[in-house]
């Protein structure tokens, strides 16, 4: 049985992510996923909402972000955030982009759902409330990446786009580790024929990825689809971790589906942690 990659930590605001064999490599890597706890936002965003793009009070969101920053030891002036438009575009960012999107939504890296960097001075971040967080790490190349994969980004294969970009830079797939973070599970994610046709075109008509519960109604496992896409991109199963957490089932997280769109956002983050 694979060990759950997201573990409780000393951080009050988030779970810590550990890639396979990370401890043996003595990495300084910092990676994790925030919960909805220990913030100041009021209902329905209670309490650690980290999204400026929802109708929460901006002051509360900023306080929440500062709280997470302090807790994980990564100040806001290191953070980089993408706009996230449910696409598959990704951006290579550096220290020149530090602070983009950290204190407001307007300054985020435009039109991207994925970020990657070789720069130890930055922290990559992305926002979620049911969509799939994808984490990437190449130890030898000292590169990290993060991607936001809702069903649209998944069917556009943002996972594969990240791997291809790294391969184009000379990073071998054998050196890449990946992890899939908390998202809505198959247990709670009902979709229609329109979504499933996109899924079938991508990975085929397999019970592994969805179950038909009624005519035109399906329970979709987005984490399983993204895992398949990463494996098809060449990621070794031994270097790929998948969480058991469902954001809809667990009261640790915000859930767009469960809360009818009136909710906050968690944050995934990853950085080389060497400065």
ZASE-487084 format. One record per residue: residue in one letter; z, x, y of N, C-alpha, C, CB in turn. Coordinates in steps of 0.001 Angstrom, whole numbers, plus 500000, padded with zeros to 6 digits. Atoms other than C-alpha are relative to their C-alpha. Glycine has a CB too. Layout:
// ZASE-487084
  type     nc3     nc1     nc2    cac3    cac1    cac2     cc3     cc1     cc2    cbc3    cbc1    cbc2
     A       Z       X       Y       Z       X       Y       Z       X       Y       Z       X       Y
...
//
This chain:
// ZASE-487084
  type     nc3     nc1     nc2    cac3    cac1    cac2     cc3     cc1     cc2    cbc3    cbc1    cbc2
     X  500000  500846  498809  500000  500000  500000  500000  500887  501249  501231  499040  500001
     X  500084  499188  498786  498980  501461  503379  501172  499708  500925  498674  499744  500731
     X  498882  500161  499077  501839  502062  505770  499512  499397  501312  500697  501350  500254
     X  500319  500606  498706  501785  499897  508897  499928  501094  501064  501058  498920  500389
     X  500150  498889  499046  500412  502243  511608  500745  499797  501306  498554  500212  500301
     X  499269  500269  498764  502278  500522  514467  501469  499800  499667  499425  498754  500737
     X  498592  499953  500364  505980  501239  514330  500895  499789  501215  500328  501327  499333
     X  499017  500050  498905  509006  500356  516440  500331  501421  500449  501298  499249  499557
     X  499720  498675  499464  509864  503249  518710  501149  499914  500994  498744  500603  500667
     X  498955  500006  498973  512346  504258  521387  499544  499260  501248  500402  501430  500362
     X  500521  500737  498853  510066  502510  523897  500428  498532  499906  498452  500118  500073
     X  499583  501406  499980  511440  499107  524899  498816  499047  500195  501025  499777  501109
     X  501110  500842  499582  508030  497860  525951  498822  499998  499036  499533  500434  501335
     X  501201  499900  500834  505632  498861  523158  500308  500550  498627  498966  500870  500672
     X  499979  499405  501324  504996  499802  519570  499230  501316  500041  499399  499033  498943
     X  500671  498708  500046  503968  503366  518754  498985  500028  498866  501021  501135  499833
     X  501038  499832  501011  500741  504140  516880  500038  501419  499458  498608  499678  500581
     X  500118  498700  500651  500629  506976  514361  498765  499999  499102  501282  500332  499180
     X  501148  499827  500870  497335  508079  512849  500424  500706  498713  498890  500792  500717
     X  499677  499283  501235  497313  509350  509238  500070  501508  500241  498962  499688  498913
     X  499833  498539  499947  498563  512944  508943  500290  500536  501394  498767  500667  499472
     X  499777  499515  498627  499364  513092  512668  501196  500938  500079  500209  498820  500954
     X  498790  499180  499935  502840  514479  512125  499737  501405  499458  501141  499334  499213
     X  500298  498704  500588  501474  517263  509912  499204  500888  500953  499238  499819  498702
     X  500789  499213  499044  499128  518308  512739  500801  500354  501254  498742  499232  500395
     X  499148  499744  498842  502019  518404  515269  499314  499612  501311  500397  501469  500039
     X  500713  500451  498817  499904  516441  517749  500958  499530  501092  499039  498884  499635
     X  499276  500555  498865  501146  515603  521224  499459  498629  500392  499922  500950  501188
     X  500657  501264  499719  499056  512451  521098  501008  498902  500324  499141  499586  498822
     X  499206  501176  499701  500536  509361  522751  499104  498784  499866  500633  500082  501419
     X  500808  501191  500226  499263  505993  521596  500914  498850  499608  498928  500251  498907
     X  499186  501151  500343  500610  502487  521287  499411  498703  500505  501379  500170  500542
     X  500426  501342  499629  500390  498787  522009  501209  499251  500535  499360  499248  498791
     X  498845  500649  499375  502632  496849  524376  500302  498657  499343  499755  499805  501501
     X  499596  501346  500408  504581  493735  523452  500072  499129  501259  501384  500019  499236
     X  499854  500865  498843  505271  490775  525722  501422  500049  500568  499634  498571  499630
     X  498580  499983  499656  508937  491710  526149  500348  501021  501083  500811  500284  498768
     X  499385  499079  499034  511038  493353  528872  499221  500150  501299  500157  501346  499374
     X  500678  500010  498719  508944  492405  531898  500635  498996  500953  498527  499687  499812
     X  499451  500878  498961  509469  490309  535036  499142  498757  500259  500157  500776  501286
     X  500874  501148  499750  506574  487796  534907  500655  498703  499519  498639  500198  499304
     X  499449  501306  500306  507450  484116  534820  499041  499219  499090  500279  499216  501299
     X  500811  500875  500840  506182  481356  532511  498729  499582  500733  500805  498760  499576
     X  500265  499750  501430  503462  481184  531165  499688  501455  499691  498850  499143  499534
     X  500343  498596  500193  503091  484954  531591  501205  500836  499584  499399  500565  501268
     X  498757  499296  500318  506603  485822  530518  499844  500840  498724  501158  498992  499838
     X  499455  499462  498767  507438  488486  530510  499294  501308  500402  501504  500233  499846
     X  500640  498720  499677  505540  491814  530276  498480  499820  500059  500380  501088  498950
     X  501443  500144  499811  502101  490615  531415  499469  501210  500746  499664  498696  500768
     X  500564  498789  499407  499959  493660  532193  498599  499785  500553  499972  501105  498978
     X  501341  500291  499526  496756  491897  533262  499973  499478  501426  499350  499010  499095
     X  500193  500478  498630  495830  491596  536937  498985  498861  500065  499550  501146  500899
     X  501099  500968  499947  492885  489336  536034  500415  498594  499559  498859  500479  499135
     X  499480  501345  500260  495097  486380  535038  500804  499566  501226  500887  499962  498691
     X  499351  500465  498768  496745  484164  537692  501519  500168  500038  499679  498568  500203
     X  498599  499612  499845  500107  485906  537564  500170  500582  501404  500439  501037  498894
     X  499751  499351  498719  501755  487327  540682  499698  501483  499875  501459  499775  500467
     X  500415  498601  500076  500180  490725  541369  501203  500934  500070  499014  500325  501127
     X  498807  499162  499876  503567  492129  542383  500711  500125  498659  500957  499426  501055
     X  499333  499963  501299  505027  491193  538987  499215  500858  499005  500175  498575  499449
     X  500833  499193  500899  502087  492744  537122  500197  501482  500288  498510  499622  500146
     X  499815  498599  499631  502511  495970  539070  501363  500514  499535  499859  500175  501518
     X  498668  499605  500486  506233  496072  538280  499963  500199  498488  501068  498933  500380
     X  500104  499880  501454  505427  495482  534612  499271  501279  499596  499280  498782  499419
     X  500744  498774  500316  502878  498299  534592  500848  501239  500289  498685  500056  500808
     X  499122  498872  499686  505343  500626  536279  501096  500148  498940  500630  499818  501397
     X  498985  499975  501056  507914  499674  533640  499453  500658  498739  500485  498576  499685
     X  500619  499374  501172  505544  500547  530788  499738  501478  500253  498688  499285  499634
     X  500304  498603  499661  504474  503747  532567  501238  500876  499882  499427  500095  501418
     X  498751  499247  500074  508065  504906  532924  500462  500140  498558  501086  499321  500839
     X  499501  500034  501368  508914  503914  529354  499262  500988  499099  499877  498595  499436
     X  500778  499115  500870  506087  505906  527760  499743  501375  500634  498673  499342  499654
     X  500129  498715  499354  506208  508775  530255  498601  500334  500477  500452  501040  499087
     X  501379  499821  499538  502686  508246  531597  499829  499236  501308  498968  499509  498923
     X  500008  500648  498697  502618  507530  535337  498669  499299  500269  500283  501021  501094
     X  501189  500799  499717  500139  505007  536751  498850  500818  500554  500340  498908  500962
     X  501094  499208  499435  498188  507712  538544  499202  500745  498928  500550  500992  501006
     X  500752  499436  501128  497070  508927  535082  499140  498947  499295  500961  500633  498995
     X  500641  501072  500761  495880  505529  533830  498547  499801  500431  500778  498693  500168
     X  501359  500459  499723  492237  504464  533574  499782  498695  499228  498929  501091  499599
     X  500218  501322  500582  491253  500836  532911  498536  499610  500177  500936  498941  500652
     X  501359  500519  499903  487842  499316  532183  499987  498544  500417  499278  500164  498681
     X  500107  501390  499538  486588  496014  533578  500082  499001  498850  498695  499800  500755
     X  500002  500845  501193  486102  494486  530096  499245  498685  500214  501426  499707  499575
     X  500859  501178  499825  483224  491993  530062  499502  499477  498651  498801  500340  500909
     X  500367  500421  501356  483042  491402  526276  498627  500525  499606  500022  498475  499892
     X  501235  499338  500372  480165  493839  525906  500268  501154  499058  499267  500487  501232
     X  499865  498844  500887  479614  497085  524015  499732  501309  500728  499053  499867  498819
     X  500199  498777  499236  479163  499584  526840  501295  500797  500063  499496  499679  501414
     X  498839  499118  499949  481490  502584  526877  499757  501085  501047  500286  500630  498604
     X  500119  498987  498951  482202  505296  529448  500835  501221  499653  500432  499429  501360
     X  499284  498732  500107  483187  508952  529280  500708  500230  501340  499020  501199  499642
     X  499237  499862  498757  485974  509434  531848  500760  501323  500009  500979  498817  500176
     X  499308  498724  499811  487781  512466  533264  501127  499822  501020  499005  501108  500467
     X  498937  500032  499000  490575  513372  535645  499505  499470  501342  500587  501387  500180
     X  500553  500534  498754  488228  512402  538486  500138  498484  500076  498535  500392  500135
     X  499861  501462  500050  488721  508780  537358  501449  499543  499942  499259  499455  498805
     X  498584  500366  500120  492512  508886  537250  500386  498925  501013  500887  501235  500189
     X  499534  501074  499138  494102  505734  538642  499055  498821  500114  500256  500533  501340
     X  500960  501105  499903  490966  503567  538319  500530  498787  499238  498607  500424  499448
     X  499527  501234  500618  492145  500011  537629  501486  499955  499720  499280  499782  498745
     X  498578  499937  500338  495786  501067  537389  500862  499069  500840  500495  501406  500156
     X  499170  500817  499116  497128  499156  540405  499280  498751  500509  500459  500829  501174
     X  500741  501228  499689  494428  496489  540791  498812  499901  499049  499523  499982  501496
     X  501113  500218  500922  491596  494971  538780  498665  500421  500608  499941  498536  499590
     X  501273  499757  499330  488861  495546  541359  499517  501440  499847  500122  499663  501463
     X  500338  498581  500047  488949  499328  540978  499770  500515  498577  501096  500802  500653
     X  500214  499584  501390  488519  499355  537181  498584  500550  499803  500247  498816  499043
     X  501333  499493  500326  485576  501190  535601  499110  498800  499692  500044  501007  498786
     X  500742  501263  500128  482870  498517  535931  499189  499874  498714  499081  499847  501165
     X  500913  500423  501064  481100  496742  533069  500150  500768  498701  498604  500128  500470
     X  499793  499298  501267  482652  498681  530203  501145  499358  499217  500293  501496  500249
     X  498938  500464  500894  484750  497643  527203  500551  501133  499148  499485  498885  499102
     X  499497  498842  500719  485320  501154  525881  500055  501216  500895  499143  500286  498788
     X  499810  498765  499240  486552  504457  527292  500278  501139  499035  501155  499856  501026
     X  499609  498826  500775  486770  507973  525905  500106  501203  500931  498986  500276  498853
     X  499761  498822  499155  487863  511348  527222  500384  501210  499166  501096  499709  501028
     X  499491  498728  500525  488461  515006  526414  501090  500555  500921  498848  501028  499847
     X  499123  499500  498942  490749  515323  529429  501457  499659  499697  499587  499416  501363
     X  498597  500260  500311  494482  515716  528702  500794  499409  501158  500649  501262  499560
     X  499270  500500  498837  495395  514516  532207  499968  498486  500136  499446  500613  501241
     X  500159  501441  499810  494468  510866  531654  500546  499202  498820  498534  499661  500213
     X  499598  500959  501021  495706  507840  529734  498976  498870  500003  501456  499457  500256
     X  500955  501097  500129  493070  505401  528480  500746  498722  499662  498937  500313  498921
     X  499316  501267  500239  494114  501754  528554  498988  498865  499890  501013  499709  501123
     X  500825  501202  500102  492679  498335  527669  500925  498814  499763  498937  500127  498852
     X  499165  501199  499990  493971  494749  527792  499556  498985  498945  499971  499356  501380
     X  500260  500883  501143  494261  492138  525033  500927  498785  499993  500156  500774  498693
     X  499143  501142  500329  495533  488692  524106  499389  499251  498819  500176  499049  501232
     X  500565  500448  501282  493948  488196  520622  498830  500868  499566  499549  498544  500097
     X  501126  499143  500365  490881  490487  520776  500503  501268  499298  499168  500368  501255
     X  499641  498868  500855  490826  493613  518601  500024  501316  500776  499024  500106  498834
     X  499947  498653  499414  492039  496980  519972  499540  501035  498978  501435  500330  500492
     X  500490  498920  500853  490161  499938  518497  500373  501341  500618  498464  499897  499799
     X  499570  498681  499555  491611  503441  518775  499206  501076  499251  501529  500186  499777
     X  500774  498915  500587  489709  506668  518137  500620  501342  500381  498526  499932  500458
     X  499416  498684  499757  490840  510275  517819  499265  501045  499160  501522  500000  499673
     X  500615  498865  500689  489046  513524  516937  500868  501224  500253  498524  500240  500485
     X  499039  498910  499763  491719  516225  516482  499355  501335  500361  500850  500189  498781
     X  500602  498692  499740  489439  519275  516363  499330  500059  501359  498993  500336  498923
     X  500687  500067  498708  487445  518165  519392  500937  499660  501142  498891  498983  499944
     X  499030  500456  499001  490585  516957  521199  499376  498930  500895  500504  501189  500856
     X  500581  501138  499287  488970  513667  522162  500676  498723  499518  498455  499927  499786
     X  499451  501307  500337  490429  510147  522279  499119  498910  500610  501468  499870  500498
     X  500748  501130  499472  488873  506736  522834  500702  498698  499708  498602  499973  499428
     X  499445  501332  500209  489748  503080  523077  498910  498976  500270  501240  499752  500913
     X  501017  501035  499813  487661  499902  522802  500614  498620  499835  498839  500189  499008
     X  499591  501404  500009  488108  496177  523365  498927  499215  499255  500206  499443  501463
     X  500980  500671  500849  486424  494124  520630  500403  498550  499730  499838  500755  498678
     X  499955  501405  500342  486406  490353  520886  498859  499714  499042  499915  499104  501266
     X  501076  500252  500963  483910  488535  518689  498647  500458  500553  499944  498502  499641
     X  501272  499567  499417  481105  489336  521141  499846  501516  499922  499896  499537  501457
     X  500058  498551  500091  481931  493030  521369  499893  500481  498568  501209  500607  500650
     X  500094  499662  501417  482373  493118  517618  498569  499859  499504  500934  499112  499174
     X  501359  500213  500501  478936  491627  516933  498982  500909  500692  499598  498542  500188
     X  500840  498981  499358  477451  494112  519421  500340  501396  499500  500156  499941  501520
     X  499587  498767  500678  479171  496801  517331  500476  501076  500967  498858  500538  499175
     X  499425  498997  499105  481201  498525  519999  500670  501130  499218  501012  499348  500945
     X  499415  498951  500849  482944  500383  517172  498963  501070  499678  500562  499395  498692
     X  501062  499064  500315  479660  501946  516116  499487  500751  501210  498875  499281  499351
     X  500445  499339  498767  478714  502693  519729  500889  501195  500327  500000  499006  501176
     X  499089  498889  499735  481809  504853  520092  499707  501164  499060  501465  499548  499850
     X  500275  498936  500965  481080  506789  516912  498686  500703  500332  499954  499432  498570
     X  501300  499403  499673  477428  507311  517915  500092  500917  501221  498961  498902  500251
     X  499849  499174  498795  478404  508612  521354  500662  501326  499667  500818  499258  501067
     X  499309  498768  500370  480764  511145  519799  499108  500881  499128  501310  499681  499266
     X  500939  499228  500817  478207  512185  517184  498963  500698  500867  499304  499092  498982
     X  501005  499421  499097  475691  512753  519980  500533  501207  500759  499519  498952  500990
     X  499372  498848  499342  478173  515177  521521  500370  501101  499009  501244  499555  500755
     X  499754  498976  500996  478358  517134  518282  501277  499857  499207  500007  501286  500646
     X  498774  500238  500765  481574  515649  516895  499632  499363  498665  500994  499092  500794
     X  500300  500514  501325  481287  515134  513151  500884  498798  499677  500183  501097  498948
     X  499240  501202  500342  482345  511743  511812  501206  500333  499132  499104  498993  499283
     X  498880  499603  500856  484561  513513  509273  501232  500403  500808  499582  501150  499100
     X  498882  499585  499156  486727  514642  512197  500604  498838  500775  499550  501072  500964
     X  499556  501135  499196  487240  511144  513600  500971  499123  499216  498798  499172  500466
     X  499034  500961  500511  490311  509030  512917  499880  498719  500831  501461  500578  500049
     X  500059  501266  499281  490388  505352  513847  501154  499102  499565  498645  499297  499760
     X  498960  500976  500312  492982  502595  514008  499649  498668  500647  501390  500493  500479
     X  500231  501360  499509  492778  498832  514462  501349  499372  500292  499191  499142  498969
     X  498704  500463  499539  495599  497324  516471  500230  498504  499853  500171  500372  501408
     X  499660  501415  500108  497303  493923  516707  498961  499102  500657  501353  499746  500619
     X  500945  500990  499484  494892  491020  517153  500206  498711  499228  498517  500497  499882
     X  499884  501249  500735  494515  487431  516031  499476  500195  498576  499230  498865  500721
     X  500356  499807  501394  494341  487259  512242  499131  498879  499463  501239  500123  499167
     X  500801  501004  500697  492163  485355  509820  500776  498692  499850  499570  500522  498620
     X  499124  501163  500167  495128  483015  509390  499911  499027  501169  501431  500452  499830
     X  499888  500796  498780  494824  481746  512964  498710  499881  500812  501053  500581  500860
     X  501202  499922  499169  491276  482396  514183  498888  499125  499434  499520  501453  500113
     X  501053  500931  500423  489017  479369  513717  498805  500111  500944  500532  498537  499967
     X  501234  499911  499219  485390  479692  514848  498960  499050  499417  499458  501457  500021
     X  501027  500945  500420  482199  477652  514577  498774  500712  499428  499591  499119  501171
     X  501228  499456  500589  478727  478123  513105  499341  501050  500889  499017  498879  499728
     X  500653  499073  499086  477454  479885  516220  500545  501402  499882  500144  499524  501410
     X  499373  498687  500158  479950  482724  515857  499698  500577  498624  501518  499904  500212
     X  500177  499510  501366  479588  482960  512098  498575  500481  499749  500358  498909  499002
     X  501376  499520  500169  475810  483302  512299  499851  501430  500525  499011  499065  500725
     X  500012  498625  499481  476322  486417  514427  500689  500949  499019  500695  500066  501384
     X  499265  499171  500960  478846  487743  511903  499157  500255  498753  501333  499326  499613
     X  500848  499845  501187  476512  487103  508965  498863  500981  500256  499432  498645  499569
     X  501100  499095  499661  473692  488923  510741  500475  501453  500049  499380  499605  501348
     X  499444  498652  499841  476003  491895  511227  500462  500598  498676  501162  499972  500976
     X  499365  499450  501204  477882  492272  507930  499696  499212  498734  501482  500057  500194
     X  500335  500783  501178  476477  489622  505591  500952  498834  499779  499995  500881  498789
     X  499235  501204  500324  477848  486420  504092  500999  500324  498899  499061  498840  499565
     X  499016  499558  500981  481000  487704  502412  501347  499342  500257  500141  501525  500028
     X  498688  500632  499897  484337  486046  501679  501037  500925  500618  500468  499550  498635
     X  499061  499031  499430  486046  489241  502813  500226  499757  501477  499497  501415  499786
     X  499948  500095  498549  485290  488395  506429  500330  498605  500522  498700  500438  500566
     X  499699  501358  499530  485610  484607  506686  500055  499019  498839  498955  499541  501023
     X  499923  501116  500943  486473  481418  504806  499546  498737  500705  501441  499832  499436
     X  500392  501291  499440  484800  478067  505403  501067  498975  499630  498587  499557  499482
     X  498907  500956  500218  487604  475513  505822  499532  498557  500072  501097  500224  501018
     X  500593  501327  499868  485476  472509  506765  498575  500205  500481  500820  499078  500988
     X  501381  499865  499568  481879  471808  507686  499945  500544  501429  499270  498646  499908
     X  500130  499390  498676  481083  474130  510578  501255  500627  500541  499539  498999  500952
     X  498736  499405  499562  484652  475483  510734  500385  501132  499060  501126  498936  500056
     X  499743  498809  500794  485589  478975  509572  501229  500737  500521  498779  500925  500009
     X  498913  499084  499635  488610  481270  509539  499434  501414  499924  501264  499828  499051
     X  500660  498707  499892  487332  484652  510721  501020  501136  500099  499071  500018  501214
     X  499150  498810  499962  488945  488051  510125  499290  501092  500801  500335  500498  498555
     X  500664  499019  499132  487828  490151  513093  500425  501432  499686  500295  499690  501460
     X  499569  498648  500354  489929  493108  512007  499209  500517  498805  501507  500025  499692
     X  500757  499587  501187  488155  493180  508638  498557  500332  500356  500035  498901  498932
     X  501371  499718  499575  484741  493031  510335  499928  501360  500688  499485  498893  500945
     X  500007  498706  499316  485597  495958  512597  500291  501151  499043  501019  500000  501129
     X  499757  498971  501022  486978  497909  509650  498703  500310  499254  501100  499538  499002
     X  501270  499803  500696  483682  497384  507834  499008  500784  500865  499399  498648  499603
     X  500918  499306  499100  481710  498531  510868  500369  501480  500147  499996  499323  501373
     X  499563  498603  499910  483799  501694  511139  499671  500756  498717  501512  500074  500285
     X  500355  499367  501265  483317  502438  507447  498500  500252  499913  500457  499136  498826
     X  501452  499821  500019  479568  501906  507786  499546  501093  500960  499310  498694  500346
     X  500315  498917  499062  479621  504340  510705  500380  501366  499448  500710  499770  501322
     X  499666  498743  500651  480981  506967  508340  501459  500395  500036  499224  501061  500601
     X  498572  499682  499969  484722  506859  509022  500566  499912  498583  500766  499037  500962
     X  499376  500010  501322  486647  507766  505868  501113  498950  499962  500561  501405  499645
     X  498937  500998  500115  488944  505021  504597  501375  500643  500128  499892  499258  498668
     X  498720  499296  499891  491717  507634  504425  500338  500364  501442  499976  501257  499151
     X  499791  499693  498584  491277  508190  508190  499887  498753  500868  498996  501048  500466
     X  500098  501282  499317  491269  504507  509107  501224  499155  499686  498711  499259  499594
     X  498795  500814  500158  494417  502436  509664  499788  498629  500616  501217  500691  500641
     X  500123  501376  499514  494636  498669  510124  501383  499362  500016  499014  499170  499112
     X  498703  500660  499894  497692  496809  511372  500014  498661  499271  500366  499797  501460
     X  499809  501332  500576  499085  493718  509665  500359  498966  501062  501087  500042  498935
     X  499545  500923  498964  500195  492187  512974  498910  498997  500389  500453  500779  501230
     X  500851  501050  499426  498632  488870  514025  500619  499586  501331  499859  498761  499022
     X  499460  500308  498678  499025  488211  517751  500350  498525  500155  499009  500402  501069
     X  499682  501424  499935  499067  484454  517169  501260  499665  499207  498829  499177  499481
     X  498835  500275  500840  501679  484492  514393  501294  500581  500566  499768  500549  498615
     X  498801  499278  499588  504065  486992  515940  500417  499625  501420  499768  501506  499903
     X  499503  500277  498645  506289  486161  518910  500165  501264  500832  501324  499270  499927
     X  499989  498753  499232  506014  489806  519974  498909  500040  501056  499849  501182  499073
     X  501220  499825  499229  502651  489175  521611  499554  498737  500729  498906  500465  499099
     X  500727  501110  499395  500634  486990  523970  498844  499613  499080  499480  500377  501423
     X  501147  500459  500782  497969  484857  522272  499200  498990  500814  500459  499376  498654
     X  500891  500881  499234  495071  483347  524224  499718  498720  499234  498682  500715  500329
     X  500316  501177  500812  494250  481003  521341  501219  499088  499844  499486  500430  498618
     X  498809  500805  500243  497790  479828  520575  500509  499336  501274  501093  500857  499395
     X  499439  500490  498740  498699  479375  524252  498933  499377  500909  500698  501140  500733
     X  501057  500745  499298  495450  477629  525240  499520  500690  501275  500495  498614  500343
     X  500549  499233  498891  494331  480397  527565  500959  500276  501136  498839  499304  500534
     X  499032  499807  498919  497430  480252  529771  501085  500971  499543  500626  498643  500434
     X  499089  498984  500512  499106  483517  528899  499687  501349  500628  499914  500087  498467
     X  500170  498666  499454  499442  487188  529733  499156  500888  499117  501329  500634  500221
     X  500783  499023  500736  497867  490356  528378  500874  501192  499599  498801  500469  500840
     X  499403  498752  500447  499133  493257  526279  499065  501147  500353  500290  499967  498476
     X  500800  498816  499706  497883  496788  526752  500031  500977  498830  500503  500685  501277
     X  500120  498869  500917  496616  499350  524260  499816  501257  500836  498809  499806  498993
     X  500122  498755  499240  496857  502961  525393  499912  501184  499045  501196  500175  500970
     X  500088  498767  500778  495975  506410  524125  499689  501153  500945  498918  499889  498882
     X  500232  498803  499215  496056  509892  525597  500343  501237  499196  500808  499964  501286
     X  499744  498759  500727  496110  513506  524465  501412  500533  500228  498992  501049  500405
     X  498596  499701  499782  499543  513913  526011  500339  501473  500103  500784  499415  498923
     X  499782  498554  499981  499202  517625  526675  500321  500550  501388  498787  500696  499460
     X  499696  499516  498649  499996  517782  530401  501295  499346  500464  498827  499691  500997
//
